Amino acid sequence: MSSSLSDSNNNIPSASSDELQFHMDDDQITIETSAAEKSKASEQQDDTADEIWRNIEHNRVRFPMNRDDHREGLKRATTFKYLNPTGAEGVEVLIPTTDHDSSKQSAPASPMGTDGGGGGRDGESSDKSGRGSLDNKTILKPSPSVGTSLLNLVTEATGAKSNGTESGSSSMMDEAWERLRSSFVYFQKKPVGTLAALDPSAEALNYNQVFVRDFVPTALACLMRVPDPEPEIVKNFLLKTLHLQGWKKTIDNFTLGEGVMPASFKVMYDSYQEKDVLKADFGGSAIGRVAPVDSGFWWIILLRSYTKCTGDYTLSERPEVQKGMKLILNLCLSDGFDTFPTLLCADGCSMIDRRMGIYGYPIEIQALFFFALRCAQQMLKQDSDSNRLIERIERRITALSYHIRNYYWLDFTQLNNIYRYKTEEYSHTAVNKFNVIPESIPDWVFDFMPLRGGYFIGNVSPARMDFRWFLIGNCIAILSSLATLAQATAIMDLVEERWEDLIGEMPLKIAYPALEGYQWRIVTGCDPKNIRWSYHNGGSWPVLLWLLTAACIKAGRPQIAKRAIELVEQRLSKDGWPEYYDGKKGRYIGKQARKYQTWSISGYLVAKLMIENPSNLAMISLEEDKKIEKPRLTRSASWSCSR
Ligand code: GLC
């Protein structure tokens, strides 16, 4: 390839563009793309925002509201269930959605079950916001944590105008939208993603790429945006990354699985061919050369969010989209030597993309796996080809939830059980299934564990329980309903009880506690970026605010999220939207943190848009699947309340 390539990200117009048959340097991956794929891609790119809305309209006709099939969970919701901390049936709450633009509101309030909605944007065609009407009933439960009730939150929400403009945070919201927009990346003049960071003062490294995981909060912000949501960029992103998945991926003569989605991609301008070209990283350029296991799961989850929000089923039903989903699922459901339903992973395969001792069966990936399986269940078309896959998905969901709910769960009672475990129990009757030696329990857990509360620990494998707290896995477990109602409540209790440790001064800790000294040397390989209380090793990441907010709303504890949002509002914009903070309490801007980190910006926006309009939660949350069996064992008081 003799032509010169330059960054073509923001707004640089190109004379003509096409996908590139691209050979990266030795250090990177070899990518090939067929002519057929090329033409398919350009066809796909022909979708305009208008076309999306045409599809949405078309689908409102095609899929009537009472359609009772596997798409049930995809219908746009104006109602959802809050978890009930008493462990009884979840309370159905009809959320009066924010009247962001009442002139455009005409969607009927149609209580169609807990996850039901109007099959998409059920307002008039002019109502692109698709928000429900305000005359919904409200049945609310008090939030036990803060002695205030959800009613307050919803009252505030109903009074909210749009995008935070009613509050003192309006200028911060405006700034966030402006910055988010300036990070848009274009291909063929169409927005396809966002740069990871736009920090003029730091070396770009790979922060000038579109990361799949980083784009998720941006996509949600665009879908939730009022009064004019922007689904176009989300659709373009989904199709562009799907196209990249179709490329042959080879690292050092070794070809990666067909279903692997890239960690990131970049739009370059090829001055010789005078067109935009794509360059993707499937792990070949990443630190440690690990493929991102989370990308494919996020892709499926986002596809559902897009469908849920817009009601545009034509995207998920496209043959190539169905195929892309199946390829991802086949990667994870293939038979092997496993005795566990969890997915075996290398260190660095997720947001924590450096060595941090998360190899094995990290909770983040297991929860995302579960979430993606359940989303796929809603979106896979039932035909002779898919039915076997759908059955496998169902079986895996059952096994995975049993495994995680039982073996990853830790609370005071369970900790006490493990502390008293007998070892060397051969046979299937063993209580100590993985032969965990009680002496391996780290001292900090005994102090950290409150009497009230619990969480899913970081990892479980033979003779190993990683007791560290990881926020993403726990929040995703709540959103996907992998956590039972009682577990979700206990997780919220823990966050409250250990506020200083887990939220600190600048939310939120990605993991707790930090690895220090000898342990840091051994586990991270002396990684200077991951020194104690920094970056992935106990650093605090503003982006996680959206996940906490979503989980809090789902668990019926929005006041917890409000407290965290208030903290963020005191500093995030002033500090230049850094990627992460350092220190035990997250007080200091991270040593190597990029400023104007896009997902710090979009994470804040999503948190605000959800707290103002809790019905947005339906885009990123699944109701409990009643068919999944509850854990058999009562491990603690926080569990027993559900029985
Ligand atoms: C860092 C983070 C990773 C993120 C990327 C881009 O590598 O560890 O999770 O996706 O930056 O922001």
Residues whose N, C-alpha, C, O or C-beta is under 5 A from the ligand:
A	BS01	GLC	A196 F211 D214 S350 M351 I352 D353
